[in-house]
């Protein structure tokens, strides 16, 4: 099946995929499953559920995410673009429908109910916009007179408008960061970069006065004595009590009282159970994924692929950084999952789709296989669809 001289799609995929990047992503999913065993039973028991409730659901989400990751990685460059476009259109429509038909939780409408399950469309918007935005920016740079960059900006505005109305400040920040990364990678002037940074700071001040829940989180972060910092305090206790090597599986005390130990604060729960060294290894794995993806982006022959892979890597790394910063109390709390590690259905599957696109766009091109001396198929180089 995987022999170099076999003329099958699976053999072709196996000899063109970035195996190190694929292995790192699967390892990250395995770490998430391990931490689900450690962190979720106390949360389930506090909610009156079976101790295995979140573990089983986490495993189910991984079983759905893995085929999405692998299946998407089979796509060629053009196919990846069409897949991202389809997902972007559907998810943006659902994003706006959520404002009318969505399920309200804690004053925000971010989820829409479908077949007994809730879906958060904004999770799928992020990777799809990264790829379509990269394609539009590359077209704008290569073909003068095409307002593709303006079109990408308009799409971003439509997405951000829907997110702010939900409201969801965290996802808004990620989408804006994706757009800013595309601007930066496409080579804009430093004058414009400074101007956009100023607008970003102004936007934060505006959000403080417009969104009460956002202002409350900022106030609690600046003045902990005057707000509810229970979860943050317990998360920090879990980080401290584990020491370098942890208290051992099931022995962390702080983890048992953290409300979101299985989700947003799974990193803190991991520190209490397995120690700081384990957490440093987890961070190293995340850094490896980002660096490996960025390195793979530089080897791509098309501007579209370079921009798309780089933007997906930045998006993935930034989401991880936000989650870790919240756990370390470096920024105000925000409901942002740690990719493939935190519990979350829509998030896990959407990240798998994004990482699948990354793997698809970093597969070896025909000229790379010729340079490495790997065999050609069908009388020629591997037929990885070009842009």
N, C-alpha and C positions, 0 to 999 in steps of 0.2 A: 504493500500500500504506500509506503514512504520511500521506496527505493528510488535512487536518483534517475534511473532510466525509465521509470514508469510514466506513462502519458495520461495521468489522471489529475483532476482538479485538486484532490487532497495532496498528492505528491508535489504538485506545483506549488500549492500553498505552503507546505512544510519547508521547502527549500528556498522560499522567498520571504517568509515571515521573520521578524526580529525575535528570535527565540528567547533572548535574555529579557527583553521588555515584556514579552508574553508571560514568561515564568515569574517575573517580579509581580505582575498584576495578579496572577493566580495565587501567589504566595500571600499577597496582601489580603485577598479574599479569605484565605485559610486562617490568617491571623484574626480577621474579623469574626470568623466562626468560633475560634478558640475563645476570644474575649466575650462572645455571647454566652458561652457556658459559664464564664466567670462572673459576669456582671448582671445578666438579666433575671436569674431566678429571684433575688430579693425584690426587684421591681415588680415582677409578676405577683408575688405573694402579697405585697402591699396593696395591689389592685384587686385582690381576691381571685386571682387566676391561677391556673396550674403553673408550677415552677418551670415547666417545659414550654409554656406558651410562646414566649418570644424566641426561644431557641429553635423551635419547630418552624416558626414563621421566617426567622432569619435564614434557615436552611432552604426553605421554599423559595425565598427571594434569590438566594445564590444559585439555586437550580434553574431559575428563569434567566438570571443575569449571565451565567456562563455561556449558554447557547447564543445569547445576543452578542456577547463579546466575540466569540469564535466566528459566528455567522457573519457579523459585520466585517470582520477582518478579511473575509474572502473577497470583498468588493474591490473592483478596480478604482482608479481615481475618478473617472467619470461617473461610475455607479455610486461611489461614495457621495459625490456631490448631489446626485438625484435623490438618494436616500435622505440626505440631510435636508434638502429642499422640501421633500414631502413631510418629514417630521416637523420642520419649522412651520409650515403652513397649518398643519393640524393642531400643533401645540399652541400657536398664537391664537387661533380661533377658540380653542378650549380655554386659554388664558382669559380671554375677554368674556366668554360664556360663564366662567367661574364667578364673575362679579354679580351675575343674575341668578345662576343656578347652583352656586357653590355652597359648600358646608361651612358654616361660620364656627370658628374655634378661637376663643380668647379675643374676640372682636375683629378677627381677620378672615377674609374669604380667600383661601389659597388652594382649597381642595374641591374637587368635583366628584360626586358619587357616580360610580359606573359598575353595574352588575354586582352590587353588594360590597364593592371595594372603593376606596378613595384614591384618586390620582391627583398629583400636583403637577400641572402642565408646565410650570416654570422650570422644573428640573430638566425637561427635554428641550426647552427653548435654548438653554445655554450651549450645549455642544453643537446643536444644529446651527445656531447663529454664528458660532465660531467658524464653522466650515464655509457656510454661505457668505459670511462677511469676508473671509479670506479670499474666496473666489472673486467676489465683486471688487475688492481692493486690488487684486492682481490684474483683473481686466482693466481697471482704471489706470494702472501704472503702465500696462503694455500697449493699450490702444487709446491714444489721445482722442478726446472729444466724446468719450462715453462717460456719462455721469454716474458710473457704477459706485463710486465712493459716496456720492450724495444719496444714492438709493440705499446703501448699507446704513447710512446715518438715519434715514427715514425709518427703516425697519427697526433700528435700535430704539428710536423715539416711540414707535408703536408699542414695542415690548415694555419699555420703561414706563410708559403711561399706564398700561394695564397693571404692572407690578405696584406702582405707587397707589393706585386706587384700591388694591386689595386690603391693606397695604403690606408690602414686603420689602423693607429697606435692604436687608442682606442680599437677596437675589438681585435687587436693583444695582447694588454696588458691584456685584460680579459681572452683570451684563455690561455695565458702563466700563468696568475694567477690561473686559474682553474687547470692547470697541477701542478703548485707549491703547491696548496692546497692539491691535491691528494698525492704528495710526503710527505708533512708535516704530513697529517693525517695517512699515512701508516707507519710512524715512522722512518724517515731517521735520520741520525746523524746531530748534530748541526754544525759540520765541513762542511758538504755538504750544509746545509742551508745557512751558511755564504758565501760559495763559489758561490751558486746560486744568492744570493743577490748582490754579486759583479758583476756577469755576467749581472744581470738586470740593474745595474747602468751603466755598460759599454755599454749595448745595447741602453740605452737612449742617451748617448753621440754619439754613432754611428748613431742613427736615426737623431740627430741634424744636422750632416754633410751630410747625404745621402738624406734626405727629406726636400726640401726648405720650404714647407708649414708648416711643423712641427717646423723648426727653426724660422720661422716668428712668430709663436704663442708664442714660448718661449721668443723671443726677446721682443715682445709686452708686455708679462707678467712681465718680469724683468724691462723693461724700458717703462712704459705706455706712456710717453710723445712722444716717437718716433714711436708709432704704432697706428693702428686703434682700439681703445678701446670703440667705441661708444656703442655697445650693452652691454658690461660689465658695463659701467658707468650707463647706464639707468636701468639695472637690480639692481644695488646697490641702485640707487635712489628709485626704487620701494620698496626695502626692508626697506629703511629708512622712506619713507613717510607714510607707513601703520601704524607705531607704534605698540602698543600691540594689538589693536582691529581692525585695518584696517579702511579704508575710506568708506567702504561699497561697495556692488556690483555695478560695473560699474563706480565707482568714482575715481579709481586710474588713475593718469595722466601719470606716467612713463610707465605703462603697454601699453598705447596706442601708444608708439613710439618704443617699443622693437620689432625688426623684428621677433624673434622666441618666442614670449610670450606664444604661444600655445604649443610649443614643448620643446626645451632644457631649456627655461627659465620660464617654467610654475610655478616653485616654487617661483620665484621672483614676478611674477604676483599675485600669491596667497597671498603673504605677503602684497602687496599694497592694495588688495581688502579686505582681511579678517584678516590681522594682524599677528604679530609674534606668538601669542598664538595658532592660528589655525595651523601655520606652525610647531610649536612644537608638537602639537597633531598628525600631519601627520608624523613627524619623529618618534614619539612614536609608531605609528601603524606599520611603517616599521620595527622598532627594535623588536616589538612583533612578527612579522612574522618570522624574522630571528631566534630569540631566541626560539620560539615555534618549529620551524623546527629542530633546533639543538638538542633541548630536545627530540623531537620525534625520531631523529636519534639514540640517545643513548639507546632507548628502543628496537631497532630492534635486532633480534636474529642472522641475517646473516651479515657478514662483508661487503658484497656487498651493502646491503641496508643502512648500517651505513655510508659507504663512499659516496654513491650516494646522499643521502639526505643532508649530511653535505656539500658536494661540491656544490650542487644546492643552498643551503642556503648562502654559502659564495659568490657564483657568483651573486645571487640576491642582497645581501647586498652591495657588492663592486660596482655594477652598480649604485645603489642608492647613495652610498657615492660619487662616481665620479660626478654624476649630481649635487648633493647638493654642493660639493666643488667648482664646476664651478660657480654656482649661487652666492656663497659667495666670489668669486674671490680668492680662496685659491690655485687653480691650474690653469694652462692655459686652455682656452676654448677648449672644445671637444664635438663633436656632439654625446652625449650619452643621451638617453632618461631616464626619471624617470619612472620605470616600472608601467604600468597600469594607469599612471597619464598623461604623455606627450602624445601628438598626434603622432600617427604613426601606420600604418597598420601592416606591417611585424613584427615590434617590439612587438606590443600588442599580436598578435597571437602566436608568438614564446615564449614569456614569459608565456602565458597561457599554452602552451604545457609543458614548464619546470616545472611550478607550479603544473600542473596536474600529472606529473611524481612524484613530491614530495609528493603530497597527496596519490597517489597510493602506494608509498613505505613506507608511515607512517601509512597505515591502520592497524588496530589491527590484529595481528596474532591469529591463533586458541588458542594457549596456553594463550594469554592475555585475550581472551573472557572467557575462562574457569575460570581464576582467578577472573574476575569481576562478575562472576555469571550470565552473559548474556546467553540466551538460545542457544542451538545448533540447527543446521538445518540438514535435511536429515539424522537424526539418529546419528549425530556427530557434531563436531565443524564446524564453518563456513568454507567453502571451499575456502579460499583465497589461490590462487596458490603459492606454495613455490618456492624457487629459483631452 
